[in-house]
């Protein structure tokens, strides 16, 4: 049972964050002596504000997450709690202790967030591929309808026709990223992807590096932050993760996994997902999945590009969301014709998208 607390945490200042966290911890860890609490603010997120709190051992800390400004407009917070309970029950995520008015309190996941350097190490990417396969087998009881285009259209409906900030609006117009243009891109992409008939499973949908925790001691990874987790096209989660190899603050699409790296990752993933040895995964299946992932790389660019423009309207976090969104949409436009032309049936001979050449 997740406790519900009538507590508002002010995440705009360190003092407000700590005082609010104390009020939450008074319910979640009433035996902790508040004068002895230690706080650690985590700053890697670009949506929420996160603070770890402990009394004595840092390894026993709990996390207090304050939702980003107006994120309730496009994230169903009750669904997020239900998802976290299901993921925890499947052994794939932390326990939720309490929900407060503008956030959550949950268990700490030991380890460190991945970096774009770590993710290419063989023990890490193999653990990651296997964990994603395990995650994709979670059964939540939800109807298996992909969230991709439903959520994209929700984002688009929430976007204003024009930014109130004229400088932001000028940047969008100069990059041809107006709301009307984004609606057209969404429609054309759905026409391309829906007929592929890709399987739909329970997906994380946001496997950026900071949401993957590497534990060196156990040589394992854990996923965190399930705000966007929902049934979705299975290749989307993989394509989205591969895109994150390229970084976020400074995107370098030359870091997208090369063909052989993609194939090794997919072979490991498919073996784990199917419960078979890797040598039983045939080359044709690997190539089919690589083609699907290539197609859905466009979906990742479009989804997070639109998301970034929405964040630019509401977020109080110091991050240039407009620049990020324009960058993702530029990559979409750069590659779309070659990806649209990719014949899934001849995927083994084709490598049209960023990072898909050896």
Steps between C-alpha positions, in 0.01 A plus 500: 500500500640840397435773757349827374628812675358852492847650471629750243877512451647825370764392252599853396757542780732263685348609832146438377600164353659382824222624726239335278698176489513502880119517516475203264762303695312565826236262360720261304788466752355629832783337699766710324615792713461808279808685633707202381367493144738535206382631163636452152340684209521322168508737204515267198127515424345741250139455612492455878703592809640213705653491847637202693464495879659268756568472870825317562572277201488657156411160352170513694391832352155560359423728208260791494404611149323828436305509176598750235282805448167413331613148412160377623366632169667220305595237761232297680644489852261235633589279205867557580447376856311194375780435253768526768311253718475253210867546407608454862285188525681359197837567666593771249467822700503667842224492760276808524450618858277804461343745261479862609321790335772576246725196503598151608721336762655164415792269567854574389649286223868426573753579231582792273322638192654391173705730284544491124849359568378222730218379278735365233686273745406138433396406856280809513325475165439127546349555845295782352369290210400221737330737742300656219391155386389421856314830520321429172357179646321683783126442495298795633150402394475806276368473149796467268438813300815695411524838668725661240264695278235552768758666724651698212159645417443580865827696499398680181161600639675655801741700286387861448458621141794729571740561789441814706878550492566652155861379497393139554231534235747640248734204560213256435394677182855517366541126557154416356393351834168677543208307648335456159823358359529257793142381444586420139815311602299294748246405236763400245692292753193309613432408137852358482516311832152368577489256203825330613299296749772514765425324831364707787632438853534689827779752434698742714493760219767726653825306530735795505833443674391661826208254525729196486689422821815289481605302806864402459491256793224285352582584135133579446281789391170627635256741342347799677245775421190344349304815410458394138489122548207343318424249226677602182662369184782276620767637262432855623661434838814369333518776239443759769781357711741481205428867429607586854852372425534839329464708816257772596683817599730474200350261245748311283317271259826346396476304827187312390586126514655365185351205312703227671438649844127514429500137388690377805266693731190369325620140502559522875162668553301253287662200666403632843150600391435158345682301767737330254880491450642775283609254232133408445414856393522487121659775294176577318326584827784728605483684167122535521525653844783727391280630218210556741728684740629718216143593412410582858806719545296760315222459757747566780616824335147623440365400842772669701517797267132577559546425873783752516289779352228423754757515779618834365149634569478382860825385660686709755816289460801676348533307175475618139205283399447689174855426387461135594167467320629667186799264503281190525270621222797586278621141533151373416485709183855413400434128501130456431509443125767232522322332792161518330658334195651219707344171393471287812521192281846603376624653823822299502622686192387845614640744750343841437481674835735671742737249651380223274812495287805309607 
